[in-house]
Amino acid sequence: MSKIWLVIKREYLTRVKNKTFILSTFLTPLLFAGLIGIIVFITVKNTDKEKIAILDNSGVFTKATDSIKAVQLRLNPTVDSLNYDKSGYTALLVAPHQGINQSNNWRLYSKKSLPVSAVNAIEDRIRKGVENNMLMAQFHVNNENIDSIREQAHQLQLEEKRLGAGNNDRNGSSVVAYIVGYGASFLIYITLFIYGAMVMRGVMEEKTNRIAEVIISSVKPFDLMMGKIIGIGAVGLTQFFMWIILITVFSSIIGAFIPHDVMMQVNEVNKGVPGMQMSMQGSEAMMALGKISHELSSVNWLLITICFVFYFLFGYLFYAALFAAVGSSVNEDPQDAQSLMFPVTMPIILAIVIMINAITHPDSSLATWSSIIPFFSPIVMMARIPFGVPGTVPYWQLASSMILLILGFLGTTWLSAKIYRTGILLYGKKVTWKEMWKWAFRKS
C-alpha cells in the first residue's frame, strides 16, 4: 500500500505543479466569466437599435412611443416611404388600406432584412392590438382594462410540485432539472475522455521511454497502475473543486455590482410579496431573473453534488483502468492506440447518445436500465437525478446503479491489471484485443 501511495503522490504532484494545470485551473473560470460578460455586453449594446415608424389610424397601436424587445416604435411620425430612412428609422410599418399599403395585411417596408426576433415581436404586437380592438368592440371594455387583465394572466406561472414518499412535497422545475442534468452529464462525459486519455498517455510515455522497466523493478505492475489511476483522478477532483471555489468567488464579485434595490426586488418576487409583481410589470428581465433564482433554489444541490462526485470518481476509475490497459499494450505507433481505444470509447459515446434521450424521458425503460449498467450509468444517471429522488429515480435504482458501478470498477481493475502486467513490458509487437483478452484470462 505504501508503494501505491508513493506512485499516487508522484503522479499528483507532478501534474498539479505543471504550469498547464495551474493556468487551465485559474483561467477557465475567467474565460467563462469573460464569455458571459461579452454576451451580456453585446446584448445590451444591441438593445433598442431598430427604430420603426408606424403609420396606423386603426387604433391597433395606441402609444405614441413604445418599445418591444430590440425595437423602438414611433406612431404616426411625419414620414413616408420616401424619407423614413433619412429621419433615422430602420423600417416603416403601414396598416392595411393606408398610404402606400392598400392590401388587407400589415406591411413592413425596409431596405434591409430585420432581425427575426424583431419581426416576430412586431407580429405579436399587431396581433395583440387587433385582439384588443375586437374585445373592445364586442364587450365594450377599454384598452387599459384589457392590458391589465392580460398582464395579470401573463404573470401566472405553473408551479411544479414533487410528490412522493420522502420527497417532502419539494418544489421543482423540469426546465432547471433538464439544464442541470444535461450539464452534469456532459461534464462527466468530457472528463472521462480527458482524464482517461491522460492516464493512457502517461502509461504510453513511461513505456516508450523505458521508465516503466526501472519502476517495475521496485513496484508491482498492479500497484503502478492503481497509483497512476488514483493520482490522476485526484488531479481531476482538485481541478473541479478549484473551479467551484473560483466560480463562487466570481459570482459574489459580480453580485456586488448589482444594485441593492434590484436584488431586493428579486427577493420580493421570490417570496411572492403581494403587489410586487404588479409594480414590476415593465421589467421582463427582472421577472425572469426572479423566476430563475427561485427555481434554482428548489434544486437539491446537496444530493446532486454528492452524486456528481460519486459518479465522476467511480466512472473515471471504471474507464481509467481500461485506458491504462490500452496504454500498456501500445508501442510508438499512435494508430495502434486509436484502434485499441475504439472499444473503450464507444460505450462513452453511446452513453451520451442515450443521455440525450433520457434527459427528455427520464423515466423511460431505456433511461432506467442504462442508468444502472456501469458502462452508461455515470452519464445517464446524472441526467435523471435532478428530476427527483425518489420521484423519478427510486432509491433502489440509485442504490443498484452505485453498487454495480463499484463492482464494475473492481472488475475492470482486475481485468486491466492482468493486461497491464504483460503489456507494460512488451515491446516491438503490435497487439490486438484478442491477445489482450488472452492475457486477461491467462492463469498465472
Buried (B, 14 or more C-beta within 10 A) or exposed (E): EEBBEBBBEBBBEBBBEEEEBEEEBEEBBEEBBEEEEEEEEEEEEEEEEBBBBBBBEEEBBBEEEBEBBBBBBBBEBEBBBEEBBEBEBBBBBBBBEBBEBEEEEBBBBBEEEBBEEBBEBBEEBBEBBBEBBEBBEEEEEEBEEBBEEBEEEEEEEEEBEBEBEEBEEBEBBBEBBBBBBBBBBBBBBEBBBEBBBBBBBBBBEBBEEEEBEEBBEEBEBBBBBBBBBBBBBBBBBBBBEBBEEBBEEBEEEEEEEEEEEEEEBBBBBBEEEEEBBEEBBEBEEBBEBBBBBBBEEBBBEEBBEEBBEBBBBBBBBBBBBBBBBBBBBBBEEEEBBEBBBEEBBEBBEBBBEBBEBBBEEBBBEEBBBBBBBBBBBBBBBBBBBBBBBBBBBBEEBBEBBBEBBBEBBEBBBEBBBBBBBBBBEBEEEEBEBEBBEEBBEEEE
